[in-house]
Amino acid sequence: MSSELLTILMSASPVLELRGAIPTAIFLWDFSASKVYFLSVFGNFLPIIPLLFFWKYISARLSHRIYFFNKFFAWLFEKTRKRHNHHFEIWKGLALILFVAIPLPFTGAWSGTVAAFIFGIPIWKAILMIGTGILISGLIVLLISITGLSLV
């Protein structure tokens, strides 16, 4: 498998995303900054649209077929919305963009699709916000990787 394809697949994965793909491609395969940024952002964006539809489909399917999941999803959505809705009300779309843009564990594009689903953000709007977050996160990780800064 080519290093370019591996970079795309790493950035599309739920665990590594951009945080793993960019440093790996720069230090292991000696990619240029522009090449690694393009491949990683592209790879990280690939699963966004399918995931946004997937969460909706799975939730509806499980909720209608299994009583436990219906109760679980209702509890989860109510609890999460009650706890965090004020952030989304105040910050609007910027909250989702920042959530995806901050390159920390449990934030990123995959988590952003879950947040967009839970808070009922329309798919086209979620795609735009998550995409913007991916672009910002890619720049942050790229700059950290190039300059050799450490987050720890």
N, C-alpha and C positions, 0 to 999 in steps of 0.2 A: 504494500500500500504506500502511496506517495506521501511525503511529509505535508504537502498542501492539503490533501484529503484528511489526513490525521488531524491537522490543525482545525479544519472545518468541523470534523466530528467531535473533537474535544470541546470546542466552543459551543456546540449544540447539545452537549451532555448536561444533565441537571446538576451534577456535582462540580465539575471543573469550570464550565462556562468560559468567559473571557479571562477570569483570574488564573486559570491553568493553561489555557491555550497560548496566550500571548507570551508569557515568559518562556514557556517550553519552545515555541517556534523561534524566539530570538536567541536563546542561549544554546539550545540543542541543535537546531537546524540553521542557525545564522541567517534568518530571514531579515529583509529590510523592514524598516518601521512601516512604510506604506503597504507593503505586501501582507505583513502579519495583521495590520489593522483591518484591511479590507477582508481578508479571509476569516478572521475571527468575528468581526461584526456580522458578516454574511452568515456564518455558521450559527451564531447565537440567535439571529433573527429567524432562521429556518423553522424551528418548532413552534413559534409564537402563534401563528394563525391556527394550525391544527390543535394546539393545546387549548386555546380559547373555546373552540367548538367542542373539544373532548370533555372539558370540565362540565359544560352545560349538558351534554349528552349523558355522561355517566351519572351525574347528579339526578337528572330526570328519570333515567332508566332505573337506577337503584331505589330511588324514592317511591316510584310507582309499583315496584315489584316486591320490595322487602320493607316491612313496617319498621324494623329497627333502623334502617338507613334513613327513612323518612323522618323519624324522630331525631336521629343523630344530626342530619343536615339542618333541620330546623333549629336545633339547639346550638350547633356550631355557628350558623349564620347570625342568629340572634345575639349570641354572646360576643362574637367578633365585631358585629356592627355596633353593638352597644358600647363596646370598649374602645373602638377606634374610629367610629363614624365622625366624631368631632374633628379629627385630624383631616379627614377627607373633605369635610364641609368647609373648614378654614382654608386649607391649602388647595382644594379642588384637584385639578390634574397634576399640579406640581408635586403633590404627595406621591403619586405613583411613579412619576419620572424620577424623583429623588430616591425612592425605594429601590428602583432598578439600577440607578446610576451609582449608588454607593457600593463599591466592590468588597463587600464583607460576606462572611458565610450566612447563608439563609436569606440573602437578598439577591436580586438578579432577575433575569427574564422569566425563568420558570416560576419563581415565587411571585413575580409580578402578574403572571397570568392567573394565578390562584387569587391574588388580591383583587384583580379586576373582576373576576367572576363573583367573588363573595360580595363585593360592594356594588355589583350590578352596573358596572361601567359598560356602555355600548361597545361592541366589538371593534368597530372602526376607530373609535376614540381610544380604546385600549391599545390597539396596534400602533397608533401614532405616539401615544405616551410611552409605551414600552420601547418602541423603536428609538425614541429620543433618549431614553435612559440608557439603552445599549450603546448608542454613539458616545455619550458622555462617559460611561463606565469604561468603554474601550480606550478612550483618550487617557483617562486616569491610570489605568493599568499599564498602558503603553509608556506613559511618562515615568511612572515608577520603575518599570522594567529597564528603560533606557538609561535613566539617571542612576539606577542602582539604589534608590531609596528603600528603606525597610519600613514596613508598617508596624513591626513589633519592636 
